[in-house]
């Protein structure tokens, strides 16, 4: 499972605005729409900041970092960043790993790719959440050749990098102050003027 980072408009980020939010919501559905629009704007900004901050030693040729998802809640005011799987597969990748052998040189993998490998090869950036989770959380020993039974081999393990939580926490903390200010500004326009 991927880590999840949440901010909600109750007690954490903008508790001091609770009364203003409640008063604005009582004026009609427009306030609710404004709040959700602001939340969506800033969670997308936080997502982009996390995506831009992820770097890997050998690059990210398939764009796995783009599989980070942002979700705005429908029933409560809040949102989260996560690296869970997308609800539907996109499978739009045409990336082919570079060959390291010179023309005519013997060696390399002469076994045809299996169906599972071909399927993984077609996964585009938005579908690579599992890969990003493996890199973030690490894996145990990975064994190859267990599906067809013809080959066997140990692919080793992936050490946990634990990059997602620090990047997510930092992005959400930075955007929460500006989000709070914008909510305050927008709510003041919706509330009746008592003067």
URGIZI-V829088 format. One record per residue. N is the residue number from 1. RES is the residue in three letters. PHI is phi as a letter, one per 20 degrees, with the letter a starting at -180 (none if undefined). PSI is psi in degrees with one decimal (none if undefined). D_FIRST is the distance of its C-alpha to the first C-alpha in Angstrom with 2 decimals. Layout:
n->[N N]
res->[RES RES]
phi->[PHI PHI]
psi->[PSI PSI]
d_first->[D_FIRST D_FIRST]
This chain:
n->[1 2 3 4 5 6 7 8 9 10 11 12 13 14 15 16 17 18 19 20 21 22 23 24 25 26 27 28 29 30 31 32 33 34 35 36 37 38 39 40 41 42 43 44 45 46 47 48 49 50 51 52 53 54 55 56 57 58 59 60 61 62 63 64 65 66 67 68 69 70 71 72 73 74 75 76 77 78 79 80 81 82 83 84 85 86 87 88 89 90 91 92 93 94 95 96 97 98 99 100 101 102 103 104 105 106 107 108 109 110 111 112 113 114 115 116 117 118 119 120 121 122 123 124 125 126 127 128 129 130 131 132 133 134 135 136 137 138 139 140 141 142 143 144 145 146 147 148 149 150 151 152 153 154 155 156 157 158 159 160 161 162 163 164 165 166 167 168 169 170 171 172 173 174 175 176 177 178 179 180 181 182 183 184 185 186 187 188 189 190 191 192 193 194 195]
res->[UNK UNK UNK UNK UNK UNK UNK UNK UNK UNK UNK UNK UNK UNK UNK UNK UNK UNK UNK UNK UNK UNK UNK UNK UNK UNK UNK UNK UNK UNK UNK UNK UNK UNK UNK UNK UNK UNK UNK UNK UNK UNK UNK UNK UNK UNK UNK UNK UNK UNK UNK UNK UNK UNK UNK UNK UNK UNK UNK UNK UNK UNK UNK UNK UNK UNK UNK UNK UNK UNK UNK UNK UNK UNK UNK UNK UNK UNK UNK UNK UNK UNK UNK UNK UNK UNK UNK UNK UNK UNK UNK UNK UNK UNK UNK UNK UNK UNK UNK UNK UNK UNK UNK UNK UNK UNK UNK UNK UNK UNK UNK UNK UNK UNK UNK UNK UNK UNK UNK UNK UNK UNK UNK UNK UNK UNK UNK UNK UNK UNK UNK UNK UNK UNK UNK UNK UNK UNK UNK UNK UNK UNK UNK UNK UNK UNK UNK UNK UNK UNK UNK UNK UNK UNK UNK UNK UNK UNK UNK UNK UNK UNK UNK UNK UNK UNK UNK UNK UNK UNK UNK UNK UNK UNK UNK UNK UNK UNK UNK UNK UNK UNK UNK UNK UNK UNK UNK UNK UNK UNK UNK UNK UNK UNK UNK]
phi->[none e f c c c c c e c i e e c g f e g f f f f f f f f e q f f f f f f f f f f g f g e f f f f g f f f g f e f c c g d n c f e m g f f e f d c c d f e e c e r a b d b c f f f f c f d l c e d f c g f e e e f g n f e p n e e e f f e f f f f f f f e f e g f e e g g f f f f f f d n c e f d d d n e e e n e c b r d e m c d f f d l e f f f f f f f f f f f e f f f f f f f f g f f f f f e f f e e f]
psi->[144.0 155.2 152.6 138.6 129.5 149.6 140.0 152.4 35.0 -179.4 -17.1 -66.4 -46.1 50.2 -37.5 -15.1 7.3 -47.8 -39.8 -38.0 -46.5 -40.8 -41.6 -40.3 -29.1 -13.4 -14.0 179.9 -15.5 -39.0 -41.3 -42.4 -41.9 -45.5 -44.8 -34.2 -42.3 -44.5 -45.6 -43.1 -45.9 -28.5 -33.9 -37.4 -42.4 -40.9 -46.7 -36.4 -41.6 -46.3 -45.3 -22.8 -16.3 125.2 145.1 149.2 -40.2 21.8 -174.0 67.5 -26.0 1.1 36.6 -30.9 -21.6 -4.7 -0.3 131.3 149.8 139.2 131.1 127.5 150.0 -32.7 -24.2 164.8 114.2 178.2 170.3 162.3 139.6 168.8 40.5 169.6 150.5 155.6 -27.3 148.0 143.1 -42.1 64.6 18.8 135.0 12.1 136.2 125.7 142.8 142.1 137.9 -9.3 144.2 154.5 131.2 -11.6 136.3 156.8 -175.3 -177.0 113.8 -1.7 133.8 147.3 138.7 172.4 -39.7 -40.4 -43.2 -42.4 -45.7 -33.1 -26.6 -8.7 125.0 -178.2 -40.3 -16.4 -0.3 28.0 -44.5 -39.9 -43.9 -37.6 -40.5 -42.7 -36.0 -46.2 -11.7 172.4 167.3 -166.7 136.9 124.9 134.3 156.1 11.2 -19.4 -51.3 -20.7 -4.9 -31.5 160.1 154.9 156.9 120.6 3.2 -167.7 162.9 124.1 140.7 133.8 -21.7 48.3 -22.6 -46.3 -50.3 -41.7 -42.2 -44.7 -43.4 -45.1 -43.9 -37.4 -41.1 -40.6 -20.9 -34.5 -46.5 -36.7 -43.4 -42.3 -40.6 -39.2 -44.8 -43.3 -44.7 -37.6 -35.0 -26.9 -26.5 -28.3 142.7 145.8 116.1 -3.4 none]
d_first->[0.00 3.78 6.63 9.02 12.74 15.33 19.08 21.29 25.02 25.78 26.33 24.26 25.44 28.70 29.90 33.42 33.35 32.51 36.14 36.63 33.56 34.78 38.27 37.17 35.13 38.26 40.19 38.39 35.41 36.05 34.53 31.23 31.12 32.00 29.25 26.52 28.03 27.94 24.32 23.37 25.58 24.07 20.36 21.21 23.19 20.44 18.10 20.99 21.63 18.16 18.52 22.02 21.13 18.78 21.04 20.79 23.69 24.42 23.65 21.23 23.49 21.02 19.71 15.96 15.96 17.08 13.80 12.85 13.25 15.33 15.86 19.01 19.20 22.08 23.10 22.88 23.53 20.42 17.68 14.38 12.89 9.35 8.03 6.73 9.30 12.81 14.58 17.22 17.72 20.24 21.04 23.81 23.78 27.14 26.31 27.91 27.47 30.84 33.10 34.32 37.36 40.75 42.53 44.20 42.27 41.11 37.65 34.12 32.13 34.58 32.27 31.39 27.80 26.22 24.77 21.12 22.02 23.99 21.19 18.87 21.94 22.29 18.90 19.84 18.28 16.49 14.86 13.50 9.99 8.83 11.65 10.88 7.46 9.75 12.37 10.64 9.10 11.72 12.31 14.87 18.07 17.94 20.85 22.56 24.92 23.45 23.60 27.26 28.55 30.99 29.35 27.40 26.19 23.87 21.90 20.97 17.71 15.98 16.27 13.61 15.02 13.15 14.72 12.46 13.14 16.88 17.36 15.71 17.68 20.80 20.67 20.20 22.92 25.28 25.03 25.14 28.77 29.95 28.14 29.85 33.18 32.90 32.09 35.10 37.27 36.38 36.74 40.15 41.32 40.31 41.81 45.52 47.88 49.71 52.31]
